[in-house]
Amino acid sequence: MNLPKTLYKNLRHYYSLLFPYEVKTFDECISEFKYYRDYNYKKLPCKSFHPLINKAFKDFSKTRIEHEYVMSLTGNIIKEPFQGWIIADNKIIQPSIPYSYWYEKWAQHPLPNKFDKHFKLIKKVKIPELISTDFIFRFGTNYFHFFHSFITQLILLKNTGISLDTPISVPSKFFNSKFFKEALQTFPSLSRCNFIPGDKYFIQSERVHFAKSNPYTTTHYQEILNWLNISASSEGNNKIFLKRAKNRIRRLSNQNEIISLCMQYGYTPIDNEDLSLKEQIQLYQSTSHLIATHGAGITNTLFRFPKNMELIEIFPANFIFPGYYTLFNERKMKYKSLVGTNELNKEFYINKKHLEKKLNETI
């Protein structure tokens, strides 16, 4: 599969300490994938940025291999309620949690002497056929992964012939969230799915399906928009500066100063938290220029597809990730970036003159 060997170096030993089961790894599951695709980012161009960004982007392009897959299992299957792992015929199925190779620090399971106790005490339900999502990523609390991971997983499952009428196990926090309820009202195709809160009991099943999508590609953009019945973007040319409330991470300590500068260049300050999901879709469909600190709010650029948009992405020096750059590069859209100070107590500072230079380059 060409996945970095270091990701799996201690996988079997790790899980043997936590669960009284063997682990069935990605490599051992290859023959059972209904669909599989690799994405390699070695050719990602990383030039003409701030040195810190160049380094982060180059490191990403050297090591990053994303993959997509759909897997269906038949047999004696259990979905445990702690993290959402699938256990089939007494083996932990490692691909049942996307990015599980990143989760070794926090994907904790009960120790072997406690698992049997949990299994006896916690309610068990039987569901003949199940679509499984993991309980770690918690899609309901991350706007980016809701669209780029969760929705695309459903689309991959649908594309491989798996009915979305099948019960879909999701975290209770997601199932009961205000955002998910709004999404169900906004998207009829989503409301027709059979979602169930699945982290309150062990689920015993005879057939289970799960998928992983690649959130850093635009390959599925049109499918997302089609399935959610989102119309084509408009010809508008709104210029938006995405501001952040005081309780949010990665907030600019000199945000008022930056807002004043951006307004001089025709940008309107917007906080996505003040908008409904429908209002966000409508706004960003007609937005041609966006300035934003790295975060889930930039996800809304999806709704501009397939029309062009220009992005200036702002990073604190101690958190630089090229996810949005990969998307803009793939769409051949204009992308600029700016680095501020290290984030401290949820805030960081950017030089007003540096941003003004970027703004002059966009005119």
HELIX and SHEET records of a PDB file:
HELIX    1   1 LYS A    5  TYR A    8  5                                   4    
HELIX    2   2 LEU A   11  LEU A   18  1                                   8    
HELIX    3   3 PHE A   26  CYS A   29  1                                   4    
HELIX    4   4 ILE A   30  GLU A   32  5                                   3    
HELIX    5   5 PRO A   51  THR A   63  1                                  13    
HELIX    6   6 GLN A   94  SER A   96  5                                   3    
HELIX    7   7 SER A  100  TRP A  102  5                                   3    
HELIX    8   8 PRO A  112  LEU A  121  1                                  10    
HELIX    9   9 PHE A  139  THR A  141  5                                   3    
HELIX   10  10 TYR A  143  HIS A  145  1                                   3    
HELIX   11  11 PHE A  146  ILE A  151  3                                   6    
HELIX   12  12 THR A  152  ASN A  159  1                                   8    
HELIX   13  13 SER A  172  PHE A  175  1                                   4    
HELIX   14  14 LYS A  178  THR A  186  1                                   9    
HELIX   15  15 PRO A  188  SER A  191  1                                   4    
HELIX   16  16 TYR A  221  TRP A  227  1                                   7    
HELIX   17  17 GLN A  255  GLN A  264  1                                  10    
HELIX   18  18 ASN A  272  ASP A  274  5                                   3    
HELIX   19  19 LEU A  277  GLN A  285  1                                   9    
HELIX   20  20 ALA A  296  ARG A  304  5                                   9    
HELIX   21  21 GLY A  323  GLU A  330  1                                   8    
HELIX   22  22 LYS A  352  THR A  362  1                                  11    
SHEET    1   A 5 GLU A  22  LYS A  24  0                                        
SHEET    2   A 5 LYS A  91  ILE A  93  1                                        
SHEET    3   A 5 ILE A  86  ALA A  88 -1                                        
SHEET    4   A 5 ILE A  65  LYS A  79 -1                                        
SHEET    5   A 5 PHE A  33  ASN A  40 -1                                        
SHEET    1   B 6 GLU A  22  LYS A  24  0                                        
SHEET    2   B 6 LYS A  91  ILE A  93  1                                        
SHEET    3   B 6 ILE A  86  ALA A  88 -1                                        
SHEET    4   B 6 ILE A  65  LYS A  79 -1                                        
SHEET    5   B 6 PHE A 202  LYS A 212 -1                                        
SHEET    6   B 6 LYS A 124  LYS A 126  1                                        
SHEET    1   C 8 GLU A  22  LYS A  24  0                                        
SHEET    2   C 8 LYS A  91  ILE A  93  1                                        
SHEET    3   C 8 ILE A  86  ALA A  88 -1                                        
SHEET    4   C 8 ILE A  65  LYS A  79 -1                                        
SHEET    5   C 8 PHE A 202  LYS A 212 -1                                        
SHEET    6   C 8 GLU A 129  SER A 132  1                                        
SHEET    7   C 8 ILE A 168  VAL A 170  1                                        
SHEET    8   C 8 PHE A 195  PRO A 197  1                                        
SHEET    1   D 5 THR A 268  ILE A 270  0                                        
SHEET    2   D 5 ASN A 238  LEU A 242  1                                        
SHEET    3   D 5 THR A 287  THR A 293  1                                        
SHEET    4   D 5 GLU A 310  PHE A 315  1                                        
SHEET    5   D 5 TYR A 335  VAL A 339  1                                        
SHEET    1   E 2 ARG A 251  LEU A 252  0                                        
SHEET    2   E 2 GLU A 347  PHE A 348  1                                        
END                                                                             
